């Protein structure tokens, strides 16, 4: 991508209001544009990051053996009435059409996926069933805040599993937990598995995946010696207490941001639709249903909060909008020729590169490179060409060095 040719430009000022760090940096860096409170357009660089997060999640869900589907965002009223969600879920967006019919915008998909699967999986031999989608969701938040971390429209992976018994669900939950931890590890995040209230989704205890960050809205207590972690709202312990699990560590308090969750929904949805399966004794049974969410756009905001510094964003390599940011310093023929050639060679080799070929000062270009946060910056100037080189600098390091132009590709790969 040539920065001279993109319509989405970086900015030193903010076009809208917002005090969260991810809002400020994503807006100034031309990753997103706020249409209204809680609703964003993902610009070319932002969409690149979003897609990379999405693909990591997709790979791990496929590895679990789940099948990807794509469900409607616009739902009829009837299934929500059957489950009780129409009147009990306060964040549900409700729409009345000009024909007088009522609809809902999906804030979760149990009302759609349950009849979809259960009308087809009618024998115990077809179980377990695991399906997922990556799609937009809508929630009528009273106050959208924290940039893309809490919006009225957001991008989410939601998976649903259907089991003939509790033991099978529990076994799959363990697999899903490990898959989630792999996802967050690949994204450069350390997530703690936290016990929490099931809220509107389930009366049972749910599990949330929380990342420690001062930008988070949750408060958790966690053990400094084992993996015990609990949300403060349901905790029977307090900071400084001995860990109730290992008995060795002490509990610490921290702010955190939820990036994923798992709910055991029991037999609620099969019973609501009166859809089940025939067991090996030819008796009708209702399946145990689980749902598993990862907020793709929310994770993007958490990554910004976690990896930002005073200069801008420092993306982990796995989700950065490009692998390298080429900065051309000067308009001399030999500089333009060398920088253009480097960009073409990297692109032809399959290396994602941003190319700052704008007629701007070196200071402005370096500031934008720091703001955008690509892992490696390569500066090409008349001075570096005297050595047949480019200046190599990693985003998270202060020191730079010269690398021969012919060695750049090898060093990147």
C-alpha positions as a printed Julia matrix, in Angstrom:
413×3 Matrix{Float64}:
   0.0     0.0    0.0
   1.39    3.39  -1.05
   0.45    5.97   1.54
   0.34    8.67  -1.16
  -2.53    6.83  -2.84
  -4.79    5.94   0.1
  -7.74    8.19   0.89
  -7.46    7.41   4.62
  -4.86    9.78   6.05
  -3.38    9.98   9.53
  -4.26   12.98  11.65
  -2.73   14.95  14.48
  -6.17   15.85  15.83
  -9.37   13.95  16.54
 -12.5    14.4   14.46
 -14.86   13.25  17.22
 -15.02   12.88  20.95
 -13.46   10.04  22.87
 -11.02    9.77  25.69
 -10.05    6.1   25.47
  -6.56    5.41  24.19
  -7.7     2.94  21.54
 -10.2     5.47  20.16
  -7.56    8.18  19.96
  -4.84    6.1   18.33
  -7.07    4.14  15.96
  -8.73    7.35  14.79
  -5.52    9.35  14.41
  -3.79    6.41  12.74
  -6.58    6.09  10.15
  -7.55    2.6   11.26
 -11.19    3.45  12.02
 -13.67    6.26  11.55
 -16.51    6.83  14.0
 -19.87    7.14  12.28
 -21.69    7.69  15.58
 -21.24    6.63  19.2
 -20.41    2.92  19.29
 -20.41    2.46  15.49
 -17.26    2.52  13.37
 -16.08    2.15   9.79
 -12.92    0.05   9.53
 -10.56    1.78   7.11
  -8.02   -0.16   4.99
  -5.36   -0.47   7.7
  -7.93   -1.26  10.39
  -9.59   -3.89   8.24
  -6.24   -5.59   7.72
  -5.8    -5.91  11.49
  -9.38   -7.06  12.01
  -9.03   -9.76   9.32
  -5.81  -11.08  10.85
  -7.43  -11.44  14.27
 -10.4   -13.1   12.58
  -8.21  -15.58  10.7
  -6.33  -16.65  13.84
  -9.65  -17.28  15.57
 -10.98  -19.14  12.52
  -7.93  -21.42  12.36
  -8.35  -22.47  15.99
 -12.1   -23.03  15.67
 -11.51  -25.19  12.6
  -8.88  -27.08  14.57
 -11.6   -27.86  17.14
 -13.64  -29.5   14.39
 -16.31  -26.79  14.34
 -18.09  -26.01  11.07
 -18.29  -22.39   9.93
 -21.68  -20.98   8.93
 -23.06  -17.49   8.41
 -26.41  -16.6   10.0
 -28.71  -13.62   9.44
 -28.34  -10.5   11.52
 -32.04   -9.66  11.16
 -34.26  -12.01  13.17
 -38.03  -12.47  13.38
 -39.66  -11.77  16.72
 -41.14  -15.25  17.25
 -38.05  -17.22  18.33
 -37.11  -14.48  20.79
 -40.59  -14.7   22.31
 -40.26  -18.48  22.66
 -37.04  -18.18  24.65
 -38.22  -15.19  26.69
 -35.47  -12.98  25.33
 -37.83  -10.5   23.66
 -38.94   -9.09  27.0
 -35.97   -9.93  29.23
 -32.92   -8.76  27.26
 -32.67   -5.01  27.62
 -29.89   -4.54  25.05
 -31.86   -6.17  22.24
 -32.41   -3.84  19.3
 -36.06   -4.13  18.18
 -37.33   -2.97  14.8
 -40.87   -2.59  13.51
 -41.24   -2.8    9.74
 -43.72   -0.74   7.73
 -45.82   -3.91   7.4
 -46.21   -3.95  11.18
 -43.96   -6.96  11.79
 -41.42   -6.92  14.61
 -37.78   -7.93  14.18
 -34.62   -8.04  16.27
 -31.02   -7.33  15.37
 -28.91  -10.24  16.56
 -27.0    -9.62  19.79
 -26.38  -13.35  20.01
 -27.6   -16.23  17.85
 -29.05  -18.93  20.15
 -32.55  -18.16  18.86
 -31.43  -18.82  15.29
 -28.83  -21.55  15.63
 -30.83  -23.8   17.97
 -33.75  -24.52  15.61
 -31.31  -24.57  12.69
 -29.25  -27.4   14.19
 -31.9   -29.26  16.14
 -34.27  -29.57  13.2
 -31.47  -31.47  11.43
 -29.64  -33.36  14.19
 -32.48  -35.64  15.29
 -30.51  -38.75  16.26
 -27.95  -39.17  19.03
 -25.63  -40.57  16.36
 -25.29  -37.08  14.85
 -23.89  -35.56  18.05
 -21.93  -33.61  19.08
 -22.54  -30.72  16.69
 -20.24  -27.68  16.71
 -20.88  -24.65  14.51
 -19.56  -21.11  14.53
 -19.72  -17.85  12.66
 -17.79  -14.58  12.55
 -20.25  -11.76  12.03
 -21.57   -8.42  13.23
 -23.62   -8.13  16.41
 -25.76   -5.33  17.8
 -26.47   -4.26  21.37
 -28.51   -1.27  22.49
 -25.97    0.03  24.96
 -27.14    3.03  26.99
 -23.65    4.47  26.76
 -21.18    3.23  24.17
 -17.68    3.87  25.5
 -14.07    2.74  25.5
 -13.69    3.16  21.76
 -14.15   -0.1   19.86
 -14.04   -2.07  23.12
 -17.72   -1.41  23.85
 -19.86   -0.56  20.87
 -23.43   -0.79  19.7
 -22.22   -2.67  16.61
 -19.25   -5.04  16.96
 -17.55   -7.95  15.22
 -17.66  -11.29  17.0
 -16.94  -14.98  16.71
 -19.77  -16.98  18.25
 -19.65  -20.78  18.42
 -22.39  -23.15  19.58
 -22.03  -26.79  20.57
 -24.75  -29.38  21.09
 -24.22  -32.49  23.23
 -26.18  -35.54  24.29
 -25.05  -35.29  27.92
 -23.24  -33.08  30.42
 -20.08  -35.18  30.39
 -19.65  -34.68  26.66
 -20.17  -30.94  27.03
 -17.64  -30.73  29.86
 -15.06  -32.6   27.78
 -15.57  -30.25  24.84
 -15.41  -27.21  27.1
 -11.88  -28.23  28.1
 -10.91  -28.46  24.42
 -12.49  -25.08  23.73
 -10.69  -23.54  26.69
  -7.34  -24.69  25.33
  -8.25  -23.39  21.87
  -9.11  -20.0   23.35
  -5.81  -19.85  25.21
  -4.0   -20.65  21.94
  -5.89  -17.85  20.2
  -4.92  -15.27  22.78
  -1.33  -16.5   22.91
  -1.05  -16.12  19.12
  -2.47  -12.61  19.46
   0.16  -11.67  22.03
  -2.26  -11.6   24.95
  -2.21  -13.43  28.28
  -5.8   -14.24  29.21
  -6.93  -15.47  32.61
  -9.86  -17.89  32.75
 -12.25  -16.26  35.2
 -15.37  -17.54  36.92
 -18.25  -15.11  36.49
 -22.03  -14.87  36.68
 -23.88  -16.2   33.62
 -25.98  -13.03  33.52
 -28.76  -12.95  30.94
 -27.4   -16.01  29.14
 -27.34  -18.65  31.86
 -28.11  -19.19  35.53
 -24.92  -21.23  35.83
 -21.43  -19.91  36.43
 -19.82  -18.91  33.16
 -16.19  -18.54  32.24
 -14.7   -15.35  30.9
 -11.27  -14.82  29.41
  -9.86  -11.63  30.89
  -6.76   -9.66  29.89
  -5.15   -7.48  32.55
  -5.34   -3.84  31.47
  -6.1    -0.55  33.16
  -8.52    0.16  30.31
 -10.73   -2.75  31.36
 -14.15   -2.41  32.93
 -13.98   -5.54  35.09
 -12.25   -6.2   38.4
 -10.83   -9.66  39.06
  -9.01  -11.4   41.89
  -6.31  -13.79  40.74
  -3.73  -16.02  42.37
  -0.07  -15.14  41.91
   0.91  -18.84  42.09
  -1.73  -20.77  40.09
  -4.46  -20.14  37.51
  -7.28  -19.38  39.98
  -9.21  -16.27  38.95
 -12.65  -14.93  39.86
 -14.7   -11.84  39.07
 -15.15   -9.58  42.1
 -18.98   -9.53  41.82
 -19.35  -13.23  42.74
 -16.18  -13.57  44.8
 -16.25  -15.02  48.32
 -12.64  -13.96  48.74
 -10.79  -10.66  48.84
  -7.36   -9.38  47.84
  -4.64  -10.67  50.12
  -6.49  -13.88  50.95
  -4.82  -17.23  50.56
  -5.74  -18.85  47.24
  -8.67  -21.26  47.78
  -7.39  -23.52  44.99
  -3.68  -24.03  45.58
  -3.35  -22.75  49.15
   0.06  -21.28  48.32
  -0.4   -18.01  46.52
  -2.04  -14.76  47.57
  -4.93  -13.17  45.72
  -4.28   -9.94  43.84
  -6.78   -7.43  42.5
  -6.57   -6.07  38.95
  -8.62   -4.32  36.3
  -9.23   -6.41  33.22
 -11.02   -6.5   29.88
 -13.15   -9.44  28.8
 -12.06  -10.8   25.41
 -13.97  -14.1   25.37
 -16.56  -16.13  27.24
 -18.13  -19.57  27.55
 -21.67  -20.31  28.74
 -23.26  -23.63  29.63
 -26.86  -23.04  28.5
 -28.14  -26.42  29.64
 -31.31  -27.7   27.93
 -33.01  -24.29  27.79
 -33.04  -23.82  24.02
 -34.08  -27.33  23.05
 -36.98  -27.1   25.48
 -37.96  -23.61  24.31
 -38.37  -24.85  20.73
 -39.42  -28.38  21.75
 -36.69  -29.77  19.54
 -34.45  -32.61  20.58
 -32.96  -35.91  19.5
 -33.83  -39.59  19.85
 -31.41  -41.46  22.13
 -30.23  -45.07  21.88
 -33.36  -46.19  23.76
 -35.61  -44.46  21.24
 -36.54  -41.75  23.74
 -36.68  -38.03  23.01
 -34.02  -35.98  24.82
 -33.01  -32.34  24.85
 -29.34  -31.57  24.17
 -26.94  -29.65  26.38
 -26.01  -26.46  24.54
 -22.91  -24.32  24.99
 -22.03  -20.96  23.49
 -18.55  -19.54  23.1
 -17.76  -15.94  22.16
 -14.68  -13.97  21.19
 -15.05  -10.26  20.48
 -12.9    -9.76  17.38
 -13.22   -5.97  17.29
 -12.97   -5.79  21.08
  -9.7    -7.74  20.99
  -8.37   -5.19  18.51
  -9.09   -2.4   20.98
  -7.49   -4.35  23.84
  -4.35   -4.9   21.76
  -4.05   -1.16  21.2
  -4.47   -0.43  24.91
  -1.91   -3.06  25.87
   0.76   -2.34  23.26
   0.58    1.43  22.87
   3.28    3.83  24.01
   3.66    7.6   23.95
   4.34    7.53  20.2
   1.44    5.37  19.04
   0.58    1.71  18.51
   3.12   -1.14  18.52
   1.2    -4.05  16.96
   2.23   -7.66  17.62
   3.6    -9.18  14.41
   0.71  -11.63  14.13
  -1.9    -8.89  13.58
   0.07   -5.87  12.33
  -1.38   -4.21   9.2
   1.92   -4.92   7.41
   5.26   -6.57   8.1
   7.38   -3.6    7.13
   6.94    0.17   6.74
   9.2     1.66   4.05
   9.95    5.35   4.55
  11.39    7.19   1.56
  13.41   10.23   2.65
  13.96   12.61  -0.22
  12.87   12.93  -3.83
  16.22   12.46  -5.51
  16.08   10.09  -8.47
  18.35    7.5   -6.9
  16.33    7.5   -3.65
  12.99    7.16  -5.45
  14.36    4.39  -7.66
  15.82    2.42  -4.73
  12.73    2.77  -2.53
  10.37    1.86  -5.39
  12.47   -1.18  -6.21
  12.55   -2.33  -2.58
   8.78   -1.99  -2.31
   8.22   -3.96  -5.52
  10.63   -6.73  -4.51
   9.02   -7.18  -1.12
   5.51   -7.15  -2.54
   6.47   -9.68  -5.24
   7.9   -11.92  -2.5
   4.59  -11.84  -0.62
   5.78   -9.49   2.12
   3.13   -7.02   3.25
   4.59   -3.54   3.06
   3.42    0.0    3.61
   5.32    2.51   1.49
   5.45    6.12   2.6
   6.17    7.82  -0.71
   4.48   11.1    0.27
   6.05   14.5   -0.14
   6.38   15.05   3.61
   9.22   15.82   5.99
  11.28   13.08   7.59
   9.87   14.03  11.0
   6.28   13.7    9.82
   6.97   10.34   8.18
   8.74    8.91  11.22
   5.95   10.14  13.5
   3.34    8.43  11.32
   5.36    5.23  11.24
   5.41    5.2   15.04
   1.7     6.0   15.18
   0.72    3.22  12.75
   2.96    0.74  14.56
   4.19   -1.72  11.91
   6.88   -3.97  13.48
   9.77   -2.95  11.2
  10.59    0.46   9.71
  12.96    0.7    6.72
  14.19    4.18   5.86
  15.77    4.77   2.46
  17.73    7.99   1.99
  20.71    9.37   0.1
  22.81    8.73   3.22
  21.82    5.06   3.57
  22.35    4.49  -0.15
  25.98    5.51   0.22
  26.29    2.16   2.02
  23.92    0.38  -0.37
  21.6     0.0    2.61
  18.37    0.97   4.35
  18.03    1.94   8.0
  16.34   -0.91   9.9
  14.46   -0.15  13.11
  12.01   -2.23  15.06
   8.98   -0.39  16.42
   9.56   -1.53  19.99
  13.29   -0.78  20.03
  15.21    2.49  20.21
  18.32    1.46  18.29
  18.53    1.3   14.5
  21.05   -0.3   12.16
  21.89   -0.44   8.48
  20.97   -3.48   6.43
  22.08   -4.07   2.87
  19.21   -3.69   0.4
  19.93   -7.16  -0.95
  19.61   -8.66   2.54
  16.3    -7.06   3.56
  14.09   -9.89   2.3
  16.22  -12.55   3.99
  16.15  -10.67   7.29
  12.38  -10.24   7.15
  11.71  -13.89   6.44
